[in-house]
Amino acid sequence: MDGDVVSALVIVRPAAGGTLQDEAITATNVEALQPHEEELSRARAFFENAGFSVTAAVGPSFAITASADLFEQVFGARPDPELDLNRLPEQIRGVVDAVTLSRPPDFGPTNP
């Protein structure tokens, strides 16, 4: 595995339960879909302690960045558009809704 740097978005479950995948976020429901601050902090701390660079939270999400090798070590697979959460500790799986990678654009130097 190479040492390419990878970034992903971690989405934390809403405090009200369910997942953000259950409904669209609108101005009407945005507050209800926010996570508990403690759970957001716990998820951020887990990834930071695992060796990821972690950004400040924006709403229910934050970004993580690390080598592809670290992603493989933590998630048990090479980085993919949506990472499998089953390798995460149970207390983190319970608060994290998804970890997703951005797909590269369909244009530019890597995709003529």
HELIX and SHEET records of a PDB file:
HELIX    1   1 GLU A   37  ASN A   49  1                                  13    
HELIX    2   2 ALA A   68  PHE A   75  1                                   8    
HELIX    3   3 LEU A   85  ARG A   87  5                                   3    
HELIX    4   4 GLU A   90  ARG A   93  1                                   4    
SHEET    1   A 4 SER A  53  VAL A  54  0                                        
SHEET    2   A 4 SER A  61  SER A  67 -1                                        
SHEET    3   A 4 VAL A   5  VAL A  12 -1                                        
SHEET    4   A 4 VAL A  96  THR A 100 -1                                        
END                                                                             
